[in-house]
């Protein structure tokens, strides 16, 4: 039950975050089908990167001999994304960009605190476990490292 709830939190947070960033799609008058396709592919990427974060945290926790199961790690990463439920507020002019960065930092802070409570480890060990996955998650979802627009364009052409 807790694992499904954590997955729901990540999905809702990812959707809210993507919806907040979709202003450009509205301004460019993207057709509804393409808009939904962009949201769906972005949400799948967000969920996949959160899963990678949890797996990297689990692997690093194993290296540092932390007492963590994969299910516990998935729950911690899932519930840490709760601040991104406010991601739709990124639409606020002049303030939205700062709010977006603060929410992302709060996700990281939540995971550090939760991991500290669960494992009772030292702060440097917890940071070494959390930071690589967070950087990977951020890179996959918000930096254009993968050049997903080519894949999305191909998918759009093949579907329509």
DSSP file (Angstrom, degrees, kcal/mol; ACC not computed):
  #  RESIDUE AA STRUCTURE BP1 BP2  ACC     N-H-->O    O-->H-N    N-H-->O    O-->H-N    TCO  KAPPA ALPHA  PHI   PSI    X-CA   Y-CA   Z-CA
    1    1 A X     >        0   0    0      0, 0.0     4,-2.0     0, 0.0     5,-0.2   0.000 360.0 360.0 360.0 -45.9    0.0    0.0    0.0
    2    2 A X  H  >  +     0   0    0      1,-0.2     4,-2.2     2,-0.2     5,-0.1   0.844 360.0  53.5 -65.7 -33.4    2.8    2.5    0.9
    3    3 A X  H  > S+     0   0    0      2,-0.2     4,-2.2     1,-0.2    -1,-0.2   0.902 109.3  47.6 -68.9 -41.0    4.7    1.7   -2.2
    4    4 A X  H  > S+     0   0    0      2,-0.2     4,-2.2     1,-0.2    -2,-0.2   0.879 111.6  51.2 -66.4 -37.1    1.7    2.4   -4.4
    5    5 A X  H  X S+     0   0    0     -4,-2.0     4,-2.2     2,-0.2    -2,-0.2   0.902 109.4  50.0 -65.6 -41.0    1.0    5.7   -2.5
    6    6 A X  H  X S+     0   0    0     -4,-2.2     4,-2.2     2,-0.2    -2,-0.2   0.897 110.5  50.1 -63.8 -40.2    4.6    6.7   -3.0
    7    7 A X  H  X S+     0   0    0     -4,-2.2     4,-2.5     1,-0.2    -2,-0.2   0.888 109.6  51.6 -64.5 -38.6    4.3    6.0   -6.7
    8    8 A X  H  X S+     0   0    0     -4,-2.2     4,-2.8     2,-0.2     5,-0.2   0.883 108.2  51.4 -63.8 -39.0    1.2    8.1   -6.8
    9    9 A X  H  X S+     0   0    0     -4,-2.2     4,-2.6     2,-0.2     5,-0.2   0.926 111.5  47.1 -63.7 -44.4    2.9   11.0   -5.1
   10   10 A X  H  X S+     0   0    0     -4,-2.2     4,-2.7     2,-0.2    -2,-0.2   0.921 113.9  47.8 -63.8 -43.4    5.8   10.8   -7.7
   11   11 A X  H  X S+     0   0    0     -4,-2.5     4,-2.5     2,-0.2    -2,-0.2   0.931 114.9  44.7 -64.2 -45.7    3.3   10.6  -10.6
   12   12 A X  H  X S+     0   0    0     -4,-2.8     4,-2.5     2,-0.2    -2,-0.2   0.894 114.6  49.1 -66.2 -38.8    1.2   13.5   -9.3
   13   13 A X  H  X S+     0   0    0     -4,-2.6     4,-2.5    -5,-0.2    -2,-0.2   0.915 112.2  48.2 -66.5 -42.2    4.3   15.6   -8.5
   14   14 A X  H  X S+     0   0    0     -4,-2.7     4,-2.6    -5,-0.2    -2,-0.2   0.910 112.4  48.8 -63.8 -41.9    5.7   14.9  -12.0
   15   15 A X  H  X S+     0   0    0     -4,-2.5     4,-2.6     2,-0.2    -2,-0.2   0.920 112.7  47.8 -63.5 -43.7    2.4   15.8  -13.6
   16   16 A X  H  X S+     0   0    0     -4,-2.5     4,-2.1     2,-0.2    -2,-0.2   0.909 113.0  48.6 -63.4 -42.2    2.1   19.0  -11.6
   17   17 A X  H  X S+     0   0    0     -4,-2.5     4,-1.3     2,-0.2    -2,-0.2   0.917 113.9  45.9 -64.0 -43.9    5.7   20.0  -12.4
   18   18 A X  H  < S+     0   0    0     -4,-2.6     4,-0.5     1,-0.2    -2,-0.2   0.879 110.8  52.9 -67.6 -38.0    5.2   19.3  -16.1
   19   19 A X  H >< S+     0   0    0     -4,-2.6     3,-0.9     1,-0.2    -1,-0.2   0.884 107.0  52.8 -64.9 -37.7    1.9   21.2  -16.2
   20   20 A X  H 3< S+     0   0    0     -4,-2.1     3,-0.4     1,-0.2    -1,-0.2   0.819 111.8  45.7 -66.2 -29.9    3.6   24.2  -14.6
   21   21 A X  T >< S+     0   0    0     -4,-1.3     3,-0.7     1,-0.2    -1,-0.2   0.436  90.0  87.5 -91.3   0.4    6.3   24.1  -17.3
   22   22 A X  T <>  +     0   0    0     -3,-0.9     4,-1.8    -4,-0.5     3,-0.4   0.306  52.2 104.0 -85.8  10.9    3.8   23.7  -20.2
   23   23 A X  H 3> S+     0   0    0     -3,-0.4     4,-2.8     1,-0.2    -1,-0.2   0.882  77.2  57.0 -57.7 -38.8    3.2   27.4  -20.6
   24   24 A X  H <> S+     0   0    0     -3,-0.7     4,-1.9     1,-0.2    -1,-0.2   0.876 104.0  52.7 -62.3 -37.3    5.4   27.3  -23.7
   25   25 A X  H  4>S+     0   0    0     -3,-0.4     5,-2.2    -4,-0.2    -1,-0.2   0.902 110.9  46.8 -66.0 -39.4    3.2   24.7  -25.3
   26   26 A X  H ><5S+     0   0    0     -4,-1.8     3,-1.5     1,-0.2    -2,-0.2   0.929 111.9  50.2 -65.5 -44.8    0.1   26.8  -24.6
   27   27 A X  H 3<5S+     0   0    0     -4,-2.8    -2,-0.2     1,-0.3    -1,-0.2   0.823 110.2  50.1 -65.4 -30.9    1.7   29.9  -26.0
   28   28 A X  T 3<5S-     0   0    0     -4,-1.9    -1,-0.3    -5,-0.2    -2,-0.2   0.379 110.8-124.4 -87.3   4.3    2.8   28.1  -29.2
   29   29 A X  T < 5 -     0   0    0     -3,-1.5    -3,-0.2     1,-0.2     2,-0.2   0.914  36.3-169.2  52.9  50.9   -0.8   26.8  -29.6
   30   30 A X      < -     0   0    0     -5,-2.2    -1,-0.2     1,-0.1     5,-0.0  -0.478  29.0-103.2 -68.0 136.6    0.2   23.1  -29.7
   31   31 A X     >  -     0   0    0     -2,-0.2     4,-2.5     1,-0.1     3,-0.2  -0.262  31.0-112.4 -59.6 150.1   -2.6   20.9  -30.8
   32   32 A X  H  > S+     0   0    0      1,-0.2     4,-2.5     2,-0.2     5,-0.2   0.852 114.9  53.4 -55.8 -38.6   -4.3   19.0  -27.9
   33   33 A X  H  > S+     0   0    0      1,-0.2     4,-2.1     2,-0.2    -1,-0.2   0.928 111.8  44.2 -63.7 -44.3   -3.0   15.6  -29.1
   34   34 A X  H  > S+     0   0    0     -3,-0.2     4,-2.6     2,-0.2    -1,-0.2   0.881 111.3  55.1 -67.6 -37.3    0.6   16.7  -29.2
   35   35 A X  H  X S+     0   0    0     -4,-2.5     4,-2.3     1,-0.2    -2,-0.2   0.938 110.4  44.9 -59.8 -47.3    0.2   18.5  -25.8
   36   36 A X  H  X S+     0   0    0     -4,-2.5     4,-2.6     1,-0.2    -1,-0.2   0.869 111.9  52.9 -65.8 -36.3   -1.0   15.2  -24.2
   37   37 A X  H  X S+     0   0    0     -4,-2.1     4,-2.6     2,-0.2     5,-0.2   0.908 109.5  48.6 -64.8 -41.6    1.8   13.3  -25.9
   38   38 A X  H  X S+     0   0    0     -4,-2.6     4,-2.3     2,-0.2    -2,-0.2   0.911 113.1  47.7 -64.1 -42.4    4.4   15.7  -24.5
   39   39 A X  H  X S+     0   0    0     -4,-2.3     4,-2.3     2,-0.2    -2,-0.2   0.917 113.1  48.2 -64.3 -42.7    2.9   15.4  -21.1
   40   40 A X  H  X S+     0   0    0     -4,-2.6     4,-2.2     2,-0.2    -2,-0.2   0.924 114.1  44.9 -66.0 -44.4    2.7   11.6  -21.2
   41   41 A X  H  X S+     0   0    0     -4,-2.6     4,-2.1     1,-0.2    -1,-0.2   0.892 114.0  50.3 -68.5 -37.1    6.3   11.3  -22.4
   42   42 A X  H  X S+     0   0    0     -4,-2.3     4,-2.3    -5,-0.2    -1,-0.2   0.884 110.2  50.3 -65.2 -37.9    7.5   13.8  -19.9
   43   43 A X  H  X S+     0   0    0     -4,-2.3     4,-2.7     2,-0.2     5,-0.2   0.900 109.8  49.9 -68.0 -40.4    5.7   12.0  -17.1
   44   44 A X  H  X S+     0   0    0     -4,-2.2     4,-2.4     2,-0.2    -2,-0.2   0.901 111.7  48.8 -63.7 -39.7    7.3    8.6  -18.1
   45   45 A X  H  X S+     0   0    0     -4,-2.1     4,-2.4     2,-0.2    -2,-0.2   0.905 111.4  50.1 -64.6 -41.2   10.7   10.2  -18.2
   46   46 A X  H  X S+     0   0    0     -4,-2.3     4,-2.1     2,-0.2    -2,-0.2   0.926 112.6  46.0 -63.3 -45.7   10.1   11.8  -14.7
   47   47 A X  H  X S+     0   0    0     -4,-2.7     4,-2.1     1,-0.2    -2,-0.2   0.904 113.2  50.1 -64.7 -41.2    9.0    8.4  -13.3
   48   48 A X  H  X S+     0   0    0     -4,-2.4     4,-2.2     1,-0.2    -2,-0.2   0.895 110.8  48.3 -64.5 -40.2   11.9    6.6  -14.9
   49   49 A X  H  X S+     0   0    0     -4,-2.4     4,-2.0     2,-0.2    -1,-0.2   0.859 110.1  51.8 -70.9 -33.5   14.4    9.1  -13.5
   50   50 A X  H  X S+     0   0    0     -4,-2.1     4,-2.1     2,-0.2    -1,-0.2   0.885 109.7  50.5 -66.9 -37.1   12.9    8.9  -10.0
   51   51 A X  H  X S+     0   0    0     -4,-2.1     4,-2.5     2,-0.2    -2,-0.2   0.907 109.2  50.7 -64.9 -41.8   13.2    5.1  -10.2
   52   52 A X  H  X S+     0   0    0     -4,-2.2     4,-2.7     2,-0.2     5,-0.2   0.883 108.4  53.1 -61.8 -38.1   16.9    5.5  -11.3
   53   53 A X  H  X S+     0   0    0     -4,-2.0     4,-2.3     2,-0.2    -2,-0.2   0.926 110.2  47.2 -62.1 -44.7   17.4    7.8   -8.3
   54   54 A X  H  X S+     0   0    0     -4,-2.1     4,-2.4     2,-0.2    -2,-0.2   0.909 113.0  48.2 -64.7 -41.9   15.9    5.2   -6.0
   55   55 A X  H  X S+     0   0    0     -4,-2.5     4,-2.5     2,-0.2    -2,-0.2   0.906 112.5  48.2 -67.0 -40.8   18.1    2.4   -7.5
   56   56 A X  H  X S+     0   0    0     -4,-2.7     4,-2.6     2,-0.2     5,-0.2   0.887 112.0  50.3 -66.7 -36.4   21.2    4.5   -7.3
   57   57 A X  H  X S+     0   0    0     -4,-2.3     4,-2.4    -5,-0.2    -2,-0.2   0.905 111.2  48.7 -65.4 -41.2   20.4    5.4   -3.7
   58   58 A X  H  X S+     0   0    0     -4,-2.4     4,-2.0     2,-0.2    -2,-0.2   0.920 112.8  47.7 -63.5 -44.1   19.9    1.7   -2.9
   59   59 A X  H  X S+     0   0    0     -4,-2.5     4,-1.9     2,-0.2    -2,-0.2   0.919 114.5  45.3 -65.4 -43.8   23.2    0.7   -4.5
   60   60 A X  H  X S+     0   0    0     -4,-2.6     4,-2.0     1,-0.2    -1,-0.2   0.874 110.9  54.3 -68.0 -35.8   25.1    3.4   -2.8
   61   61 A X  H  <>S+     0   0    0     -4,-2.4     5,-3.5    -5,-0.2    -1,-0.2   0.878 107.1  51.3 -62.7 -36.9   23.4    2.5    0.5
   62   62 A X  H ><5S+     0   0    0     -4,-2.0     3,-1.1     3,-0.2    -2,-0.2   0.897 108.1  52.2 -65.4 -39.9   24.6   -1.0    0.0
   63   63 A X  H 3<5S+     0   0    0     -4,-1.9    -2,-0.2     1,-0.3    -1,-0.2   0.871 113.3  43.7 -62.8 -36.9   28.1    0.2   -0.6
   64   64 A X  T 3<5S-     0   0    0     -4,-2.0    -1,-0.3    -5,-0.1    -2,-0.2   0.292 116.2-115.8 -92.4  10.0   28.0    2.2    2.7
   65   65 A X  T < 5 +     0   0    0     -3,-1.1     2,-0.3     1,-0.2    -3,-0.2   0.856  54.6 165.5  60.1  39.6   26.4   -0.7    4.5
   66   66 A X      < -     0   0    0     -5,-3.5     2,-1.7    -8,-0.1    -1,-0.2  -0.645  45.4-118.5 -83.0 145.0   23.1    1.1    5.2
   67   67 A X        +     0   0    0     -2,-0.3     2,-0.4    52,-0.2    -1,-0.1  -0.605  63.7 137.2 -85.6  81.8   20.2   -1.0    6.3
   68   68 A X        -     0   0    0     -2,-1.7     2,-0.3   -10,-0.1    -2,-0.1  -0.988  40.8-153.0-131.4 135.8   17.9   -0.2    3.4
   69   69 A X     >  -     0   0    0     -2,-0.4     4,-2.2     1,-0.1     5,-0.2  -0.672  31.8-114.8 -95.9 162.7   15.6   -2.4    1.4
   70   70 A X  H  > S+     0   0    0     -2,-0.3     4,-2.5     1,-0.2     5,-0.2   0.882 117.1  53.5 -64.5 -36.8   14.7   -1.5   -2.2
   71   71 A X  H  > S+     0   0    0      2,-0.2     4,-2.1     1,-0.2    -1,-0.2   0.912 109.4  48.0 -64.4 -42.5   11.1   -1.0   -1.2
   72   72 A X  H  > S+     0   0    0      2,-0.2     4,-2.6     1,-0.2    -2,-0.2   0.907 111.5  50.8 -63.8 -41.1   12.0    1.4    1.6
   73   73 A X  H  X S+     0   0    0     -4,-2.2     4,-2.5     1,-0.2     5,-0.2   0.911 109.2  50.7 -63.5 -42.6   14.3    3.3   -0.8
   74   74 A X  H  X S+     0   0    0     -4,-2.5     4,-2.3     1,-0.2    -1,-0.2   0.898 111.5  48.5 -61.9 -40.3   11.4    3.6   -3.3
   75   75 A X  H  X S+     0   0    0     -4,-2.1     4,-2.9     2,-0.2     5,-0.3   0.922 110.6  50.3 -65.7 -43.5    9.1    4.9   -0.7
   76   76 A X  H  X S+     0   0    0     -4,-2.6     4,-1.6     1,-0.2    -2,-0.2   0.934 114.0  43.9 -61.1 -46.6   11.6    7.4    0.6
   77   77 A X  H  X S+     0   0    0     -4,-2.5     4,-0.7     2,-0.2    -1,-0.2   0.900 114.5  51.5 -65.9 -39.6   12.3    8.8   -2.9
   78   78 A X  H >< S+     0   0    0     -4,-2.3     3,-1.0    -5,-0.2    -2,-0.2   0.946 113.2  41.5 -63.0 -49.8    8.6    8.8   -3.7
   79   79 A X  H >< S+     0   0    0     -4,-2.9     3,-1.4     1,-0.2    -1,-0.2   0.744 104.1  67.2 -73.8 -21.4    7.4   10.7   -0.6
   80   80 A X  H >< S+     0   0    0     -4,-1.6     3,-0.6    -5,-0.3    -1,-0.2   0.750  91.3  65.1 -66.9 -21.3   10.4   13.1   -0.9
   81   81 A X  G X<  +     0   0    0     -3,-1.0     3,-1.5    -4,-0.7    -1,-0.3   0.431  69.1 105.1 -80.6   2.1    8.8   14.4   -4.1
   82   82 A X  G X  S+     0   0    0     -3,-1.4     3,-2.0     1,-0.3     4,-0.2   0.836  70.1  61.5 -55.2 -37.6    5.7   15.7   -2.3
   83   83 A X  G X  S+     0   0    0     -3,-0.6     3,-1.8     1,-0.3    -1,-0.3   0.815  91.6  68.0 -61.0 -26.2    6.8   19.4   -2.6
   84   84 A X  G X  S+     0   0    0     -3,-1.5     3,-2.0     1,-0.3    -1,-0.3   0.557  75.1  84.8 -71.8  -4.5    6.7   19.1   -6.4
   85   85 A X  G <  S+     0   0    0     -3,-2.0     3,-0.4     1,-0.3    -1,-0.3   0.752  88.4  54.7 -62.9 -21.3    2.9   18.8   -6.0
   86   86 A X  G X  S+     0   0    0     -3,-1.8     3,-2.1    -4,-0.2    -1,-0.3   0.264  76.0 109.9 -90.1  10.6    3.1   22.6   -6.0
   87   87 A X  G X   +     0   0    0     -3,-2.0     3,-1.7     1,-0.3    -1,-0.2   0.728  62.4  70.5 -61.3 -23.6    5.0   22.6   -9.3
   88   88 A X  G >  S+     0   0    0     -3,-0.4     3,-1.5     1,-0.3    -1,-0.3   0.735  82.9  73.5 -65.7 -19.9    2.0   24.0  -11.2
   89   89 A X  G X   +     0   0    0     -3,-2.1     3,-1.9     1,-0.3    -1,-0.3   0.522  68.9  90.3 -71.6  -3.9    2.8   27.3   -9.3
   90   90 A X  G <  S+     0   0    0     -3,-1.7    -1,-0.3     1,-0.3     6,-0.2   0.708  70.3  76.3 -63.1 -18.2    5.8   27.7  -11.6
   91   91 A X  G <   +     0   0    0     -3,-1.5    -1,-0.3    -4,-0.1     2,-0.2   0.655  66.5 112.0 -66.0 -15.8    3.3   29.6  -13.9
   92   92 A X  S X> S-     0   0    0     -3,-1.9     4,-2.3     1,-0.1     3,-0.6  -0.431  77.6-115.0 -63.6 122.8    3.5   32.6  -11.5
   93   93 A X  T 34 S-     0   0    0     -2,-0.2     2,-0.7     1,-0.2    -1,-0.1  -0.294  87.1  -4.0 -62.9 143.5    5.3   35.3  -13.5
   94   94 A X  T 34 S+     0   0    0      1,-0.2    -1,-0.2    -3,-0.1     4,-0.2   0.123 135.2  54.5  66.3 -20.5    8.7   36.5  -12.2
   95   95 A X  T <> S+     0   0    0     -2,-0.7     4,-2.2    -3,-0.6    -1,-0.2   0.614  83.9  80.7-113.0 -20.3    8.5   34.2   -9.2
   96   96 A X  H  X S+     0   0    0     -4,-2.3     4,-2.5     1,-0.2     5,-0.1   0.847  89.0  53.7 -61.8 -39.2    7.9   30.8  -10.7
   97   97 A X  H  > S+     0   0    0     -5,-0.2     4,-1.8     2,-0.2    -1,-0.2   0.910 111.3  45.9 -64.2 -41.9   11.5   30.1  -11.7
   98   98 A X  H  > S+     0   0    0      1,-0.2     4,-2.2     2,-0.2    -1,-0.2   0.890 112.2  51.6 -67.2 -39.1   12.7   30.7   -8.1
   99   99 A X  H  X S+     0   0    0     -4,-2.2     4,-2.5     1,-0.2    -2,-0.2   0.891 106.8  54.5 -63.9 -39.6    9.9   28.6   -6.8
  100  100 A X  H  X S+     0   0    0     -4,-2.5     4,-2.0     1,-0.2    -1,-0.2   0.921 110.2  45.4 -60.8 -44.9   10.8   25.8   -9.1
  101  101 A X  H  X S+     0   0    0     -4,-1.8     4,-2.2     1,-0.2    -1,-0.2   0.887 112.3  51.7 -67.4 -37.9   14.4   25.7   -7.9
  102  102 A X  H  X S+     0   0    0     -4,-2.2     4,-2.2     2,-0.2    -2,-0.2   0.896 109.0  50.7 -65.2 -39.9   13.3   25.9   -4.2
  103  103 A X  H  X S+     0   0    0     -4,-2.5     4,-1.8     2,-0.2    -2,-0.2   0.899 110.0  49.8 -65.5 -40.0   10.9   23.0   -4.7
  104  104 A X  H  X S+     0   0    0     -4,-2.0     4,-1.8     1,-0.2    -1,-0.2   0.905 111.4  48.5 -64.9 -40.9   13.7   20.9   -6.3
  105  105 A X  H  X S+     0   0    0     -4,-2.2     4,-2.6     1,-0.2    -1,-0.2   0.879 108.9  54.3 -65.4 -36.5   16.0   21.7   -3.4
  106  106 A X  H  X S+     0   0    0     -4,-2.2     4,-2.7     2,-0.2    -1,-0.2   0.851 103.7  55.3 -66.9 -34.4   13.3   20.8   -1.0
  107  107 A X  H  X S+     0   0    0     -4,-1.8     4,-2.0     2,-0.2    -1,-0.2   0.937 110.9  45.2 -61.0 -46.3   12.9   17.4   -2.6
  108  108 A X  H  X S+     0   0    0     -4,-1.8     4,-2.3     1,-0.2    -2,-0.2   0.926 113.1  50.1 -63.0 -44.9   16.6   16.8   -2.0
  109  109 A X  H  X S+     0   0    0     -4,-2.6     4,-2.5     1,-0.2     5,-0.2   0.905 108.6  53.1 -60.7 -42.6   16.4   18.1    1.6
  110  110 A X  H  X S+     0   0    0     -4,-2.7     4,-2.7   -30,-0.2    -1,-0.2   0.910 110.2  47.3 -59.5 -42.7   13.4   15.8    2.3
  111  111 A X  H  X S+     0   0    0     -4,-2.0     4,-2.8     2,-0.2     5,-0.2   0.901 110.7  51.4 -68.4 -39.1   15.2   12.8    1.1
  112  112 A X  H  X S+     0   0    0     -4,-2.3     4,-2.0     2,-0.2    -2,-0.2   0.934 114.0  44.0 -62.0 -45.2   18.3   13.6    3.1
  113  113 A X  H  X S+     0   0    0     -4,-2.5     4,-2.2     2,-0.2    -2,-0.2   0.929 114.9  48.3 -65.7 -45.2   16.3   14.1    6.3
  114  114 A X  H  X S+     0   0    0     -4,-2.7     4,-2.4    -5,-0.2    -2,-0.2   0.908 112.3  48.5 -63.9 -41.3   14.2   10.9    5.7
  115  115 A X  H  X S+     0   0    0     -4,-2.8     4,-2.6     1,-0.2     5,-0.4   0.880 110.6  52.2 -66.2 -36.7   17.3    8.8    5.0
  116  116 A X  H  X S+     0   0    0     -4,-2.0     4,-1.8    -5,-0.2    -2,-0.2   0.888 111.4  46.6 -64.5 -39.4   18.9   10.2    8.1
  117  117 A X  H  < S+     0   0    0     -4,-2.2    -2,-0.2     2,-0.2    -1,-0.2   0.910 116.7  43.5 -69.2 -41.9   15.9    9.2   10.2
  118  118 A X  H  < S+     0   0    0     -4,-2.4    -2,-0.2    -5,-0.2    -1,-0.2   0.908 127.9  25.9 -72.3 -42.3   15.6    5.8    8.7
  119  119 A X  H  < S-     0   0    0     -4,-2.6    -3,-0.2    -5,-0.2   -52,-0.2   0.676  85.9-142.1 -99.1 -18.0   19.3    4.8    8.7
  120  120 A X     <  +     0   0    0     -4,-1.8     2,-0.1    -5,-0.4    -4,-0.1   0.873  50.3 148.8  55.3  40.1   20.7    6.9   11.6
  121  121 A X        -     0   0    0     -6,-0.3    -1,-0.2    -5,-0.2     2,-0.1  -0.438  53.1 -84.1 -95.6 173.5   23.9    7.5    9.5
  122  122 A X     >  -     0   0    0     -2,-0.1     4,-2.1     1,-0.1     5,-0.2  -0.396  37.6-113.7 -76.7 156.9   26.2   10.4    9.5
  123  123 A X  H  > S+     0   0    0      1,-0.2     4,-2.8     2,-0.2     5,-0.2   0.884 113.3  54.1 -61.2 -43.0   25.4   13.4    7.2
  124  124 A X  H  > S+     0   0    0      1,-0.2     4,-2.3     2,-0.2    -1,-0.2   0.906 110.3  47.4 -60.6 -38.7   28.4   13.0    4.9
  125  125 A X  H  > S+     0   0    0      2,-0.2     4,-1.6     1,-0.2    -1,-0.2   0.920 112.8  48.8 -66.1 -42.8   27.4    9.4    4.2
  126  126 A X  H  X S+     0   0    0     -4,-2.1     4,-2.3     1,-0.2     5,-0.2   0.915 112.0  48.6 -63.7 -43.3   23.8   10.4    3.6
  127  127 A X  H  X S+     0   0    0     -4,-2.8     4,-2.6     1,-0.2     5,-0.2   0.897 109.6  52.4 -64.1 -39.9   24.9   13.2    1.2
  128  128 A X  H  X S+     0   0    0     -4,-2.3     4,-0.5    -5,-0.2    -1,-0.2   0.808 113.4  45.2 -65.7 -28.5   27.2   10.8   -0.7
  129  129 A X  H  < S+     0   0    0     -4,-1.6     4,-0.5    -5,-0.2    -2,-0.2   0.860 120.3  37.5 -80.1 -37.0   24.3    8.4   -1.1
  130  130 A X  H  X S+     0   0    0     -4,-2.3     4,-2.0    -5,-0.1     5,-0.2   0.849 103.8  66.3 -85.7 -36.3   21.7   11.0   -2.1
  131  131 A X  H  X S+     0   0    0     -4,-2.6     4,-2.5    -5,-0.2     5,-0.2   0.888  96.5  50.7 -63.1 -46.6   23.6   13.5   -4.3
  132  132 A X  H  X S+     0   0    0     -4,-0.5     4,-2.1    -5,-0.2    -1,-0.2   0.923 113.9  45.5 -60.5 -42.1   24.5   11.3   -7.3
  133  133 A X  H  > S+     0   0    0     -4,-0.5     4,-2.8     2,-0.2    -1,-0.2   0.882 112.1  51.4 -66.5 -38.2   21.0   10.1   -7.8
  134  134 A X  H  X S+     0   0    0     -4,-2.0     4,-2.8     2,-0.2     5,-0.2   0.906 110.2  49.3 -65.1 -41.1   19.6   13.6   -7.4
  135  135 A X  H  X S+     0   0    0     -4,-2.5     4,-2.4     2,-0.2    -2,-0.2   0.898 112.7  47.7 -65.0 -39.3   22.0   15.0  -10.0
  136  136 A X  H  X S+     0   0    0     -4,-2.1     4,-2.5    -5,-0.2    -2,-0.2   0.928 112.4  49.1 -64.9 -45.5   21.0   12.2  -12.4
  137  137 A X  H  X S+     0   0    0     -4,-2.8     4,-1.8     1,-0.2     5,-0.2   0.926 114.2  45.4 -59.6 -46.8   17.3   12.8  -11.8
  138  138 A X  H  X>S+     0   0    0     -4,-2.8     4,-2.4     1,-0.2     5,-0.6   0.907 113.1  50.6 -65.1 -41.7   17.7   16.5  -12.3
  139  139 A X  H  X5S+     0   0    0     -4,-2.4     4,-1.0    -5,-0.2     6,-0.6   0.898 112.5  45.8 -64.6 -40.7   19.8   16.0  -15.4
  140  140 A X  H  <5S+     0   0    0     -4,-2.5    -1,-0.2     1,-0.2    -2,-0.2   0.846 121.6  35.4 -72.1 -32.9   17.4   13.6  -17.0
  141  141 A X  H  <5S+     0   0    0     -4,-1.8    -2,-0.2    -5,-0.2    -1,-0.2   0.733 130.8  20.1 -96.6 -22.6   14.3   15.7  -16.4
  142  142 A X  H  <5S+     0   0    0     -4,-2.4     2,-0.4    -5,-0.2    -3,-0.2   0.555 106.2  69.4-131.3  -8.5   15.4   19.3  -16.7
  143  143 A X  S  <<S-     0   0    0     -4,-1.0     2,-1.8    -5,-0.6     3,-0.5  -0.888  80.7-122.8-107.0 146.5   18.6   19.5  -18.7
  144  144 A X        +     0   0    0     -2,-0.4    -4,-0.1     1,-0.2     3,-0.1  -0.291  67.6 128.7 -84.8  54.6   18.5   18.7  -22.4
  145  145 A X  S    S+     0   0    0     -2,-1.8    -1,-0.2    -6,-0.6    -5,-0.1   0.809  71.7  45.2 -77.5 -30.1   21.1   16.0  -22.2
  146  146 A X  S    S-     0   0    0     -3,-0.5    -1,-0.2    -7,-0.2    -2,-0.1   0.578  95.3-134.1 -93.9  -9.5   19.1   13.3  -24.0
  147  147 A X    >>  +     0   0    0      1,-0.1     3,-0.9     3,-0.1     4,-0.7   0.964  37.1 170.9  53.1  56.8   17.8   15.4  -26.9
  148  148 A X  H 3>  +     0   0    0      1,-0.2     4,-3.0     2,-0.2     5,-0.2   0.648  59.0  80.0 -73.7 -15.1   14.4   14.0  -26.5
  149  149 A X  H 3> S+     0   0    0      1,-0.2     4,-2.3     2,-0.2    -1,-0.2   0.850  91.6  52.3 -64.9 -30.8   12.8   16.4  -28.9
  150  150 A X  H <> S+     0   0    0     -3,-0.9     4,-2.4     2,-0.2    -1,-0.2   0.925 111.8  45.8 -66.7 -44.2   14.0   14.2  -31.8
  151  151 A X  H  X S+     0   0    0     -4,-0.7     4,-2.7     2,-0.2    -2,-0.2   0.918 113.9  48.8 -64.2 -42.4   12.5   11.1  -30.3
  152  152 A X  H  X S+     0   0    0     -4,-3.0     4,-2.6     2,-0.2    -2,-0.2   0.889 111.1  50.3 -65.0 -38.8    9.2   13.0  -29.5
  153  153 A X  H  X S+     0   0    0     -4,-2.3     4,-2.6    -5,-0.2    -1,-0.2   0.915 112.3  47.2 -65.3 -42.0    9.1   14.3  -33.1
  154  154 A X  H  X S+     0   0    0     -4,-2.4     4,-2.4     2,-0.2    -2,-0.2   0.930 113.2  48.5 -63.9 -44.1    9.6   10.8  -34.5
  155  155 A X  H  X S+     0   0    0     -4,-2.7     4,-2.1     1,-0.2    -2,-0.2   0.904 112.0  49.6 -61.7 -41.9    7.0    9.4  -32.2
  156  156 A X  H  X S+     0   0    0     -4,-2.6     4,-2.0     2,-0.2    -1,-0.2   0.918 111.5  48.2 -64.2 -44.1    4.6   12.2  -33.2
  157  157 A X  H  < S+     0   0    0     -4,-2.6    -2,-0.2     1,-0.2    -1,-0.2   0.898 113.5  47.3 -64.0 -39.5    5.1   11.6  -36.9
  158  158 A X  H  < S+     0   0    0     -4,-2.4    -1,-0.2     1,-0.2    -2,-0.2   0.833 114.0  46.8 -73.5 -30.7    4.7    7.9  -36.5
  159  159 A X  H  <        0   0    0     -4,-2.1    -1,-0.2    -5,-0.2    -2,-0.2   0.795 360.0 360.0 -79.7 -28.4    1.5    8.2  -34.5
  160  160 A X     <        0   0    0     -4,-2.0    -2,-0.2    -5,-0.2    -1,-0.2   0.413 360.0 360.0-108.1 360.0   -0.1   10.8  -36.7
